């Protein structure tokens, strides 16, 4: 019912925007955007808003009588909302003709491979594909199947094994020391990547088998040399959504210096809120926004330091230093993304910073799954990042078949029947 209501509103809004001029077009756009945002706000943020109002009023010696809503957040609502909003915005900008066929527009919004967790598509990328006659081909089937298999490997072999350790540590912070929490934090960096990128690969592969091309959502983000580059490689459909529909309309970098800093920071702050109704996500977004602003402010100073110590002269060493530094910064921010609450997040930071232990206990299947899975994952990503056109060995058909047969075996061995859900299903 929720999807049906917003689909009807946005379908007619698109037609009305295209058929009118001036303020009327703007009115219908705002009406459509408000309808989508209101649905998202009620289902995802209402109770969070009430909780914070109560805390604020209690601090002032007052009390709130606002009711809580006992409602469940519809699966994938955040993704659906952003995809629906991109449609009316693109029609308003003149980049997309309004879709007159109600069924095709509904299919654009509810296309099952990417409905739950993206990629968040633009109408000009996929709407025309729903008008095309699709023919099943063996080439698309093979390409799609490879993507699906790799996605399941990332999910059930790597992410789900890592989750066993991460959940044990992050759900019981008081009883863990700095070293176990540090290891859990590093593991979570790979868990969330493999969980979400794995789902994206499955979604893109499923669409490919049916003849549809969805946008790439991840591009080996942990090889990024800066936080800015990281966000060009991580969840690309969301990053570009915020760039096109929030950052650039705010003025982007074509404004005064301090307004530019504000634009960067506010975009990532809103991105944090989009990810979840919890202050941990707000802090996570603020950290990433802060990283970008600090990087700009300190650019000249850092260049001088690199030149002074000769680091920038050794390209390989400098690249490794940049990749490791970016990974550490992003992993630190992930602490707040994963922590159950702000108190736990700061306790984890405190323990990692002050306490280390030499004893780490993990189950054999966690140990095997984690390190075998990470080895295969890093090997493939390293090859794709640096040797994509250099190693003819990997291009041989029998090697490719053998590689994916190994991946399937690991998927079956490591828990294809586990009940673990994709992390991003909740957003």
C-alpha beads as a LAMMPS data file, in Angstrom:
LAMMPS data file: protein, C-alpha beads

427 atoms
426 bonds

1 atom types
1 bond types

-500.0 500.0 xlo xhi
-500.0 500.0 ylo yhi
-500.0 500.0 zlo zhi

Masses

1 110.0

Atoms # bond

1 1 1 0.000 0.000 0.000
2 1 1 2.842 2.370 0.811
3 1 1 4.587 1.756 -2.500
4 1 1 1.282 1.853 -4.366
5 1 1 0.407 5.254 -2.902
6 1 1 3.728 6.898 -3.714
7 1 1 3.815 5.284 -7.160
8 1 1 0.442 6.845 -8.033
9 1 1 1.495 10.263 -6.699
10 1 1 4.817 10.281 -8.546
11 1 1 3.342 8.905 -11.773
12 1 1 0.829 11.727 -12.082
13 1 1 3.314 14.272 -10.727
14 1 1 5.716 13.430 -13.559
15 1 1 3.024 13.981 -16.190
16 1 1 1.824 17.218 -14.579
17 1 1 5.379 18.546 -14.317
18 1 1 5.963 17.862 -18.011
19 1 1 2.650 19.396 -19.107
20 1 1 2.938 22.637 -17.129
21 1 1 5.225 25.625 -16.959
22 1 1 6.730 27.932 -14.336
23 1 1 5.486 27.796 -10.767
24 1 1 3.032 24.982 -11.483
25 1 1 5.858 22.660 -12.464
26 1 1 7.711 23.566 -9.291
27 1 1 4.544 23.051 -7.237
28 1 1 4.009 19.519 -8.547
29 1 1 7.674 18.666 -8.004
30 1 1 7.554 19.898 -4.400
31 1 1 4.295 18.004 -3.843
32 1 1 5.871 14.787 -5.089
33 1 1 9.050 15.257 -3.041
34 1 1 7.124 16.076 0.119
35 1 1 4.918 12.997 -0.305
36 1 1 7.966 10.744 -0.521
37 1 1 9.861 12.448 2.285
38 1 1 6.796 12.420 4.550
39 1 1 6.350 8.663 4.148
40 1 1 10.033 8.089 4.899
41 1 1 9.943 10.474 7.869
42 1 1 6.914 8.821 9.465
43 1 1 8.058 5.233 9.099
44 1 1 11.764 5.706 9.717
45 1 1 12.217 8.800 11.862
46 1 1 9.003 9.530 13.779
47 1 1 9.840 7.519 16.915
48 1 1 13.441 8.764 16.818
49 1 1 12.110 12.320 16.744
50 1 1 9.766 11.650 19.667
51 1 1 12.569 10.085 21.728
52 1 1 14.756 13.155 21.316
53 1 1 11.876 15.541 22.025
54 1 1 11.259 13.679 25.283
55 1 1 14.927 13.929 26.269
56 1 1 14.980 17.649 25.482
57 1 1 11.771 18.357 27.393
58 1 1 12.945 16.261 30.360
59 1 1 16.103 18.363 30.530
60 1 1 13.858 21.428 30.697
61 1 1 11.733 19.878 33.434
62 1 1 8.789 19.168 31.177
63 1 1 7.157 16.077 29.697
64 1 1 5.933 15.037 26.271
65 1 1 2.618 13.300 25.661
66 1 1 3.299 12.557 22.003
67 1 1 2.468 8.937 21.153
68 1 1 4.896 6.375 19.749
69 1 1 3.948 4.496 16.593
70 1 1 4.102 0.699 16.628
71 1 1 4.951 0.308 12.967
72 1 1 7.530 -1.660 11.037
73 1 1 9.866 0.017 8.587
74 1 1 9.042 -1.327 5.108
75 1 1 12.009 -3.170 3.623
76 1 1 14.060 -0.991 1.288
77 1 1 11.941 2.130 1.843
78 1 1 14.950 4.476 1.793
79 1 1 16.132 3.093 -1.550
80 1 1 12.661 3.202 -3.084
81 1 1 12.146 6.785 -1.902
82 1 1 15.380 8.047 -3.458
83 1 1 14.752 6.262 -6.747
84 1 1 11.227 7.670 -6.923
85 1 1 12.463 11.182 -6.132
86 1 1 15.134 10.992 -8.837
87 1 1 12.372 10.384 -11.405
88 1 1 10.359 13.537 -10.709
89 1 1 13.537 15.629 -10.349
90 1 1 14.867 14.452 -13.721
91 1 1 11.497 15.106 -15.388
92 1 1 11.497 18.596 -13.865
93 1 1 15.036 19.221 -15.136
94 1 1 14.072 18.068 -18.621
95 1 1 16.478 15.130 -18.613
96 1 1 13.697 12.534 -18.713
97 1 1 10.333 12.409 -20.466
98 1 1 7.414 11.628 -18.181
99 1 1 6.509 7.951 -18.393
100 1 1 2.936 7.643 -19.695
101 1 1 2.657 3.884 -19.213
102 1 1 1.682 3.356 -15.580
103 1 1 2.837 -0.271 -15.545
104 1 1 6.294 0.577 -16.842
105 1 1 6.684 3.389 -14.326
106 1 1 5.622 1.029 -11.522
107 1 1 8.167 -1.499 -12.823
108 1 1 10.871 1.179 -12.693
109 1 1 10.112 1.780 -9.021
110 1 1 9.562 -1.876 -8.093
111 1 1 12.079 -3.692 -10.292
112 1 1 12.709 -6.619 -7.966
113 1 1 16.504 -7.147 -8.290
114 1 1 17.315 -3.690 -6.924
115 1 1 14.143 -2.803 -5.017
116 1 1 15.386 -3.922 -1.598
117 1 1 18.848 -2.354 -1.449
118 1 1 19.733 -0.716 -4.728
119 1 1 21.572 0.250 -6.808
120 1 1 19.533 3.478 -6.768
121 1 1 18.983 3.981 -10.473
122 1 1 18.244 7.107 -12.500
123 1 1 15.213 7.004 -14.805
124 1 1 17.248 7.858 -17.913
125 1 1 19.435 4.806 -17.242
126 1 1 16.739 2.152 -16.949
127 1 1 13.260 3.370 -17.988
128 1 1 14.030 3.023 -21.703
129 1 1 15.174 -0.560 -21.067
130 1 1 11.656 -1.532 -19.963
131 1 1 10.369 -0.485 -23.393
132 1 1 12.859 -2.703 -25.193
133 1 1 12.210 -6.258 -26.307
134 1 1 14.573 -8.478 -24.326
135 1 1 15.965 -11.727 -25.709
136 1 1 17.642 -14.318 -23.536
137 1 1 21.297 -14.801 -24.505
138 1 1 23.949 -17.174 -23.226
139 1 1 26.395 -14.284 -22.973
140 1 1 24.165 -12.348 -20.587
141 1 1 23.454 -15.535 -18.651
142 1 1 27.147 -16.313 -18.120
143 1 1 27.997 -12.720 -17.181
144 1 1 25.039 -12.503 -14.824
145 1 1 25.730 -15.876 -13.241
146 1 1 29.341 -14.913 -12.521
147 1 1 28.160 -11.752 -10.790
148 1 1 25.605 -13.698 -8.756
149 1 1 28.125 -16.342 -7.698
150 1 1 30.679 -13.711 -6.699
151 1 1 27.985 -11.832 -4.802
152 1 1 26.995 -14.929 -2.842
153 1 1 30.650 -15.614 -2.097
154 1 1 31.101 -12.124 -0.684
155 1 1 27.934 -12.513 1.361
156 1 1 27.913 -16.037 2.783
157 1 1 31.613 -16.905 2.754
158 1 1 33.125 -13.595 3.858
159 1 1 30.458 -11.321 5.364
160 1 1 28.520 -13.951 7.315
161 1 1 31.702 -15.484 8.771
162 1 1 32.964 -12.066 9.800
163 1 1 29.569 -11.266 11.315
164 1 1 29.919 -14.081 13.862
165 1 1 32.958 -12.396 15.374
166 1 1 31.772 -8.808 14.887
167 1 1 28.368 -9.426 16.465
168 1 1 29.901 -11.214 19.453
169 1 1 32.199 -8.251 20.117
170 1 1 29.936 -5.298 19.304
171 1 1 26.905 -6.736 21.097
172 1 1 28.877 -7.269 24.294
173 1 1 31.296 -4.356 24.412
174 1 1 31.717 -4.345 28.195
175 1 1 33.220 -7.838 28.191
176 1 1 35.716 -7.291 25.367
177 1 1 39.094 -5.619 25.407
178 1 1 40.790 -3.289 22.978
179 1 1 42.412 -5.906 20.764
180 1 1 39.261 -7.951 20.205
181 1 1 37.298 -4.782 19.465
182 1 1 40.018 -3.571 17.100
183 1 1 39.924 -6.867 15.239
184 1 1 36.115 -6.740 15.172
185 1 1 36.284 -3.222 13.742
186 1 1 38.630 -4.274 10.936
187 1 1 36.429 -7.300 10.296
188 1 1 33.346 -5.090 10.143
189 1 1 34.959 -2.911 7.477
190 1 1 35.129 -5.997 5.266
191 1 1 31.804 -7.385 6.497
192 1 1 29.763 -4.347 5.509
193 1 1 31.590 -4.101 2.192
194 1 1 31.067 -7.752 1.300
195 1 1 27.497 -7.705 2.611
196 1 1 26.375 -4.706 0.582
197 1 1 28.618 -5.122 -2.462
198 1 1 27.652 -8.800 -2.471
199 1 1 23.977 -7.946 -2.639
200 1 1 24.642 -5.345 -5.351
201 1 1 26.512 -7.954 -7.396
202 1 1 23.608 -10.386 -7.044
203 1 1 21.116 -7.699 -8.055
204 1 1 23.151 -6.562 -11.052
205 1 1 23.766 -10.174 -12.117
206 1 1 20.079 -11.085 -11.817
207 1 1 19.114 -8.100 -13.955
208 1 1 21.855 -8.970 -16.447
209 1 1 20.481 -12.469 -16.988
210 1 1 17.151 -10.881 -17.944
211 1 1 18.942 -8.463 -20.293
212 1 1 18.892 -5.347 -18.114
213 1 1 21.977 -3.279 -17.305
214 1 1 22.151 -1.715 -13.836
215 1 1 24.861 0.729 -12.776
216 1 1 28.005 -0.390 -10.978
217 1 1 27.580 0.239 -7.246
218 1 1 31.058 -0.575 -5.885
219 1 1 34.512 -0.210 -7.387
220 1 1 37.014 -1.724 -4.938
221 1 1 36.631 1.122 -2.390
222 1 1 39.374 -0.082 -0.040
223 1 1 41.946 0.677 -2.715
224 1 1 40.969 4.353 -2.524
225 1 1 43.847 6.707 -1.721
226 1 1 41.673 9.448 -0.188
227 1 1 38.297 9.670 1.547
228 1 1 37.013 11.638 -1.429
229 1 1 38.035 8.805 -3.750
230 1 1 36.561 6.290 -1.311
231 1 1 33.127 7.862 -1.748
232 1 1 33.519 7.741 -5.518
233 1 1 34.005 3.977 -5.212
234 1 1 31.622 3.108 -2.341
235 1 1 27.848 2.843 -2.883
236 1 1 28.256 4.832 -6.081
237 1 1 24.530 5.081 -6.779
238 1 1 23.924 6.795 -3.422
239 1 1 27.033 9.003 -3.549
240 1 1 26.119 10.288 -7.002
241 1 1 22.496 10.755 -5.880
242 1 1 23.586 13.103 -3.101
243 1 1 26.012 14.803 -5.476
244 1 1 23.413 15.442 -8.176
245 1 1 20.393 16.265 -6.028
246 1 1 21.847 17.930 -2.941
247 1 1 25.534 18.891 -3.216
248 1 1 25.365 20.553 -6.654
249 1 1 22.048 22.347 -5.994
250 1 1 23.640 23.774 -2.829
251 1 1 26.377 25.203 -5.034
252 1 1 28.955 22.419 -4.866
253 1 1 32.434 23.929 -4.919
254 1 1 31.369 26.914 -7.058
255 1 1 30.818 29.013 -3.964
256 1 1 32.886 30.721 -1.281
257 1 1 35.412 28.586 0.573
258 1 1 33.448 28.305 3.806
259 1 1 30.183 27.678 1.992
260 1 1 31.931 24.837 0.150
261 1 1 32.970 23.323 3.470
262 1 1 29.383 23.634 4.679
263 1 1 28.040 21.969 1.536
264 1 1 30.351 18.981 1.951
265 1 1 29.618 18.614 5.649
266 1 1 25.831 18.941 5.403
267 1 1 25.630 16.421 2.558
268 1 1 27.409 13.765 4.589
269 1 1 25.457 14.656 7.714
270 1 1 22.211 14.053 5.814
271 1 1 23.708 10.881 4.340
272 1 1 24.283 9.643 7.874
273 1 1 20.683 10.385 8.845
274 1 1 19.483 8.611 5.697
275 1 1 21.248 5.431 6.784
276 1 1 19.404 5.130 10.077
277 1 1 17.408 6.805 12.850
278 1 1 20.171 6.773 15.438
279 1 1 22.733 9.316 16.598
280 1 1 25.465 6.827 15.728
281 1 1 24.657 7.326 12.033
282 1 1 24.627 11.096 12.471
283 1 1 28.128 10.964 13.981
284 1 1 29.281 8.611 11.215
285 1 1 28.078 11.067 8.579
286 1 1 29.635 14.008 10.422
287 1 1 32.966 12.177 10.625
288 1 1 33.060 11.572 6.881
289 1 1 32.069 15.165 6.173
290 1 1 34.747 16.309 8.586
291 1 1 37.339 14.114 6.890
292 1 1 36.667 15.797 3.536
293 1 1 36.781 19.332 4.943
294 1 1 39.982 18.650 6.895
295 1 1 41.569 17.080 3.793
296 1 1 40.917 20.256 1.819
297 1 1 42.101 22.581 4.582
298 1 1 45.319 20.630 5.188
299 1 1 46.117 19.771 1.564
300 1 1 48.971 22.229 1.178
301 1 1 50.495 21.365 4.551
302 1 1 50.345 17.628 3.866
303 1 1 51.972 18.059 0.473
304 1 1 54.826 19.978 2.082
305 1 1 55.295 17.257 4.715
306 1 1 55.304 14.510 2.076
307 1 1 57.895 16.397 0.034
308 1 1 60.024 17.089 3.106
309 1 1 60.307 13.425 4.091
310 1 1 60.535 12.242 0.486
311 1 1 57.401 10.083 0.708
312 1 1 55.818 11.496 -2.433
313 1 1 58.918 10.584 -4.485
314 1 1 58.373 6.851 -3.958
315 1 1 55.100 6.272 -5.803
316 1 1 54.563 2.701 -4.604
317 1 1 55.258 3.493 -0.963
318 1 1 53.204 6.669 -1.113
319 1 1 50.247 4.852 -2.685
320 1 1 50.391 2.134 -0.023
321 1 1 50.548 4.795 2.694
322 1 1 47.514 6.586 1.262
323 1 1 45.471 3.375 0.919
324 1 1 46.258 2.264 4.474
325 1 1 45.516 5.709 5.906
326 1 1 42.188 5.914 4.078
327 1 1 41.252 2.432 5.280
328 1 1 42.058 3.366 8.894
329 1 1 39.967 6.533 8.714
330 1 1 36.988 4.779 7.137
331 1 1 37.249 1.901 9.622
332 1 1 37.254 4.354 12.521
333 1 1 34.057 5.907 11.178
334 1 1 32.509 2.432 10.770
335 1 1 32.720 2.033 14.566
336 1 1 29.880 4.528 14.925
337 1 1 27.973 2.992 12.031
338 1 1 28.030 -0.475 13.628
339 1 1 27.805 0.341 17.340
340 1 1 24.413 -0.242 18.956
341 1 1 24.443 3.208 20.548
342 1 1 26.670 6.234 21.070
343 1 1 27.826 5.037 24.499
344 1 1 29.056 1.736 23.053
345 1 1 30.767 3.537 20.177
346 1 1 32.826 5.782 22.438
347 1 1 33.581 2.879 24.770
348 1 1 34.932 0.910 21.810
349 1 1 37.090 3.864 20.763
350 1 1 38.360 4.208 24.333
351 1 1 39.199 0.521 24.685
352 1 1 40.932 0.323 21.324
353 1 1 42.987 3.346 22.235
354 1 1 44.041 2.158 25.694
355 1 1 43.856 -1.619 25.968
356 1 1 45.322 -4.505 23.993
357 1 1 45.293 -8.222 24.654
358 1 1 47.364 -11.041 23.186
359 1 1 44.605 -13.645 23.312
360 1 1 42.022 -13.825 20.562
361 1 1 39.463 -16.611 20.594
362 1 1 37.502 -17.483 17.465
363 1 1 35.675 -20.616 16.397
364 1 1 37.355 -22.746 13.762
365 1 1 34.684 -22.034 11.140
366 1 1 34.939 -18.309 11.772
367 1 1 38.743 -18.462 11.480
368 1 1 38.666 -20.587 8.329
369 1 1 35.868 -18.638 6.674
370 1 1 37.344 -15.268 7.526
371 1 1 40.895 -15.801 6.346
372 1 1 40.194 -18.046 3.357
373 1 1 37.364 -15.746 2.295
374 1 1 39.405 -12.564 2.750
375 1 1 42.358 -14.084 0.887
376 1 1 40.251 -14.897 -2.184
377 1 1 38.424 -11.559 -1.986
378 1 1 41.606 -9.475 -1.762
379 1 1 43.328 -11.548 -4.471
380 1 1 40.510 -10.921 -6.955
381 1 1 40.126 -7.252 -6.092
382 1 1 43.896 -6.699 -6.318
383 1 1 43.933 -8.364 -9.709
384 1 1 40.965 -6.264 -10.924
385 1 1 42.492 -3.044 -9.590
386 1 1 46.091 -3.376 -10.796
387 1 1 46.379 -6.294 -13.254
388 1 1 43.085 -6.299 -15.135
389 1 1 44.765 -6.083 -18.531
390 1 1 48.084 -7.708 -17.651
391 1 1 47.429 -11.276 -16.545
392 1 1 46.245 -13.348 -19.492
393 1 1 46.240 -16.386 -17.180
394 1 1 43.010 -15.194 -15.547
395 1 1 41.324 -14.745 -18.936
396 1 1 41.519 -18.414 -19.899
397 1 1 38.098 -20.083 -19.979
398 1 1 39.135 -23.155 -17.965
399 1 1 40.731 -20.973 -15.263
400 1 1 37.566 -18.873 -15.053
401 1 1 35.378 -21.975 -14.701
402 1 1 37.713 -23.418 -12.062
403 1 1 37.714 -20.136 -10.117
404 1 1 33.921 -19.870 -9.996
405 1 1 33.607 -23.581 -9.169
406 1 1 35.851 -22.913 -6.164
407 1 1 33.667 -19.948 -5.188
408 1 1 30.502 -22.068 -5.379
409 1 1 32.147 -24.765 -3.229
410 1 1 33.073 -22.175 -0.605
411 1 1 29.551 -20.728 -0.675
412 1 1 28.063 -24.157 -0.002
413 1 1 30.647 -24.988 2.645
414 1 1 30.517 -21.668 4.478
415 1 1 26.781 -21.386 4.971
416 1 1 24.502 -20.875 2.007
417 1 1 21.691 -22.027 4.291
418 1 1 22.495 -19.519 7.055
419 1 1 19.668 -17.208 8.051
420 1 1 21.844 -14.080 8.094
421 1 1 20.306 -11.116 6.321
422 1 1 21.975 -8.458 4.256
423 1 1 22.781 -5.491 6.465
424 1 1 21.299 -3.009 4.023
425 1 1 17.921 -4.793 3.967
426 1 1 16.968 -2.686 6.985
427 1 1 17.446 0.650 5.256

Bonds

1 1 1 2
2 1 2 3
3 1 3 4
4 1 4 5
5 1 5 6
6 1 6 7
7 1 7 8
8 1 8 9
9 1 9 10
10 1 10 11
11 1 11 12
12 1 12 13
13 1 13 14
14 1 14 15
15 1 15 16
16 1 16 17
17 1 17 18
18 1 18 19
19 1 19 20
20 1 20 21
21 1 21 22
22 1 22 23
23 1 23 24
24 1 24 25
25 1 25 26
26 1 26 27
27 1 27 28
28 1 28 29
29 1 29 30
30 1 30 31
31 1 31 32
32 1 32 33
33 1 33 34
34 1 34 35
35 1 35 36
36 1 36 37
37 1 37 38
38 1 38 39
39 1 39 40
40 1 40 41
41 1 41 42
42 1 42 43
43 1 43 44
44 1 44 45
45 1 45 46
46 1 46 47
47 1 47 48
48 1 48 49
49 1 49 50
50 1 50 51
51 1 51 52
52 1 52 53
53 1 53 54
54 1 54 55
55 1 55 56
56 1 56 57
57 1 57 58
58 1 58 59
59 1 59 60
60 1 60 61
61 1 61 62
62 1 62 63
63 1 63 64
64 1 64 65
65 1 65 66
66 1 66 67
67 1 67 68
68 1 68 69
69 1 69 70
70 1 70 71
71 1 71 72
72 1 72 73
73 1 73 74
74 1 74 75
75 1 75 76
76 1 76 77
77 1 77 78
78 1 78 79
79 1 79 80
80 1 80 81
81 1 81 82
82 1 82 83
83 1 83 84
84 1 84 85
85 1 85 86
86 1 86 87
87 1 87 88
88 1 88 89
89 1 89 90
90 1 90 91
91 1 91 92
92 1 92 93
93 1 93 94
94 1 94 95
95 1 95 96
96 1 96 97
97 1 97 98
98 1 98 99
99 1 99 100
100 1 100 101
101 1 101 102
102 1 102 103
103 1 103 104
104 1 104 105
105 1 105 106
106 1 106 107
107 1 107 108
108 1 108 109
109 1 109 110
110 1 110 111
111 1 111 112
112 1 112 113
113 1 113 114
114 1 114 115
115 1 115 116
116 1 116 117
117 1 117 118
118 1 118 119
119 1 119 120
120 1 120 121
121 1 121 122
122 1 122 123
123 1 123 124
124 1 124 125
125 1 125 126
126 1 126 127
127 1 127 128
128 1 128 129
129 1 129 130
130 1 130 131
131 1 131 132
132 1 132 133
133 1 133 134
134 1 134 135
135 1 135 136
136 1 136 137
137 1 137 138
138 1 138 139
139 1 139 140
140 1 140 141
141 1 141 142
142 1 142 143
143 1 143 144
144 1 144 145
145 1 145 146
146 1 146 147
147 1 147 148
148 1 148 149
149 1 149 150
150 1 150 151
151 1 151 152
152 1 152 153
153 1 153 154
154 1 154 155
155 1 155 156
156 1 156 157
157 1 157 158
158 1 158 159
159 1 159 160
160 1 160 161
161 1 161 162
162 1 162 163
163 1 163 164
164 1 164 165
165 1 165 166
166 1 166 167
167 1 167 168
168 1 168 169
169 1 169 170
170 1 170 171
171 1 171 172
172 1 172 173
173 1 173 174
174 1 174 175
175 1 175 176
176 1 176 177
177 1 177 178
178 1 178 179
179 1 179 180
180 1 180 181
181 1 181 182
182 1 182 183
183 1 183 184
184 1 184 185
185 1 185 186
186 1 186 187
187 1 187 188
188 1 188 189
189 1 189 190
190 1 190 191
191 1 191 192
192 1 192 193
193 1 193 194
194 1 194 195
195 1 195 196
196 1 196 197
197 1 197 198
198 1 198 199
199 1 199 200
200 1 200 201
201 1 201 202
202 1 202 203
203 1 203 204
204 1 204 205
205 1 205 206
206 1 206 207
207 1 207 208
208 1 208 209
209 1 209 210
210 1 210 211
211 1 211 212
212 1 212 213
213 1 213 214
214 1 214 215
215 1 215 216
216 1 216 217
217 1 217 218
218 1 218 219
219 1 219 220
220 1 220 221
221 1 221 222
222 1 222 223
223 1 223 224
224 1 224 225
225 1 225 226
226 1 226 227
227 1 227 228
228 1 228 229
229 1 229 230
230 1 230 231
231 1 231 232
232 1 232 233
233 1 233 234
234 1 234 235
235 1 235 236
236 1 236 237
237 1 237 238
238 1 238 239
239 1 239 240
240 1 240 241
241 1 241 242
242 1 242 243
243 1 243 244
244 1 244 245
245 1 245 246
246 1 246 247
247 1 247 248
248 1 248 249
249 1 249 250
250 1 250 251
251 1 251 252
252 1 252 253
253 1 253 254
254 1 254 255
255 1 255 256
256 1 256 257
257 1 257 258
258 1 258 259
259 1 259 260
260 1 260 261
261 1 261 262
262 1 262 263
263 1 263 264
264 1 264 265
265 1 265 266
266 1 266 267
267 1 267 268
268 1 268 269
269 1 269 270
270 1 270 271
271 1 271 272
272 1 272 273
273 1 273 274
274 1 274 275
275 1 275 276
276 1 276 277
277 1 277 278
278 1 278 279
279 1 279 280
280 1 280 281
281 1 281 282
282 1 282 283
283 1 283 284
284 1 284 285
285 1 285 286
286 1 286 287
287 1 287 288
288 1 288 289
289 1 289 290
290 1 290 291
291 1 291 292
292 1 292 293
293 1 293 294
294 1 294 295
295 1 295 296
296 1 296 297
297 1 297 298
298 1 298 299
299 1 299 300
300 1 300 301
301 1 301 302
302 1 302 303
303 1 303 304
304 1 304 305
305 1 305 306
306 1 306 307
307 1 307 308
308 1 308 309
309 1 309 310
310 1 310 311
311 1 311 312
312 1 312 313
313 1 313 314
314 1 314 315
315 1 315 316
316 1 316 317
317 1 317 318
318 1 318 319
319 1 319 320
320 1 320 321
321 1 321 322
322 1 322 323
323 1 323 324
324 1 324 325
325 1 325 326
326 1 326 327
327 1 327 328
328 1 328 329
329 1 329 330
330 1 330 331
331 1 331 332
332 1 332 333
333 1 333 334
334 1 334 335
335 1 335 336
336 1 336 337
337 1 337 338
338 1 338 339
339 1 339 340
340 1 340 341
341 1 341 342
342 1 342 343
343 1 343 344
344 1 344 345
345 1 345 346
346 1 346 347
347 1 347 348
348 1 348 349
349 1 349 350
350 1 350 351
351 1 351 352
352 1 352 353
353 1 353 354
354 1 354 355
355 1 355 356
356 1 356 357
357 1 357 358
358 1 358 359
359 1 359 360
360 1 360 361
361 1 361 362
362 1 362 363
363 1 363 364
364 1 364 365
365 1 365 366
366 1 366 367
367 1 367 368
368 1 368 369
369 1 369 370
370 1 370 371
371 1 371 372
372 1 372 373
373 1 373 374
374 1 374 375
375 1 375 376
376 1 376 377
377 1 377 378
378 1 378 379
379 1 379 380
380 1 380 381
381 1 381 382
382 1 382 383
383 1 383 384
384 1 384 385
385 1 385 386
386 1 386 387
387 1 387 388
388 1 388 389
389 1 389 390
390 1 390 391
391 1 391 392
392 1 392 393
393 1 393 394
394 1 394 395
395 1 395 396
396 1 396 397
397 1 397 398
398 1 398 399
399 1 399 400
400 1 400 401
401 1 401 402
402 1 402 403
403 1 403 404
404 1 404 405
405 1 405 406
406 1 406 407
407 1 407 408
408 1 408 409
409 1 409 410
410 1 410 411
411 1 411 412
412 1 412 413
413 1 413 414
414 1 414 415
415 1 415 416
416 1 416 417
417 1 417 418
418 1 418 419
419 1 419 420
420 1 420 421
421 1 421 422
422 1 422 423
423 1 423 424
424 1 424 425
425 1 425 426
426 1 426 427
